[in-house]
Amino acid sequence: MKKRKLIVLDIDDTLTSSEEKHTNSLLYAMDKFGIKNVDTDWRNYANATDSYIFKVNYEKTFNKEFSLEIIPEFEKIMTDYFIGFPDSKEVLGAKKIVDFFIEKTDYGVCFATGSILKPAYLKLEQAGVEFDKEVLEASNTIFTREKIVQSAINKAKIFYKVEDFEHVISFGDGLWDVTTAANLDLHFVGVNTKNVEDFKKKNVKYHINNWEDFSLDEVEKVFNIS
């Protein structure tokens, strides 16, 4: 089926129940680099991405410029630690809804995460969520959420052989996901319950507790998509 529209999916606590062990793995990797006393209120960072959080704390700790050349070592430490946790589970209904988008609709699917790349692969694989690596963008070489999402969209254009998508709907569980969608002028759907108050403050038009609550017909009606 020709893909005329696009779904952009965050991963942690949007598709997979993995936020807590992701955070633990991120902090563990920074500790192994000698970085202590990390501010874990991600709202205090200009960009809520692994690479940017690592950069800020690295420069604060060592008083020298951060280099992306150390990301591969950081990624390996983080991934090896992440593997030690029980496998990631899907957010209820996630596998089924991704299959539905891919097989039954004219929506393409791509993935945009603030995570480092290899743990992102693991989360989706462990949860059994179908994905193509060609349409997944992470934070290894990109610090900002906006550039990550835009890169995922650009990859999707190539993958689906589309010059442009008629509509793009972004799904996420956090305040930064709402802000990113607004900055890129995308439709946004909130997922999960932990940031409902933020969604309300940001006047999010459509929110689901999990994917079993999702209705494509309702979303298209809300955003006037035909």
Buried (B, 14 or more C-beta within 10 A) or exposed (E): EEBBBBBBBBBBBBBBBBBEBBBBBBBBBBEEBEBEEBEEEBEEBEBBBBBBBBBBBBEEBEEEEBEEEEBEEBBEBBBBBBEEBEEBBBBBBBBBBBEBBBEEBEBBBBBBBBBBBBBBBBBBBBBBBEBEEEBBBBBBEBBBBBBBBBBBBEBBBEBBEBEEBEBBBBBBBBBBBBBBBBEBEBBBBBBBEEBEEBBEEBEBEBBBBBBEEBEBEEBBEBBEBE
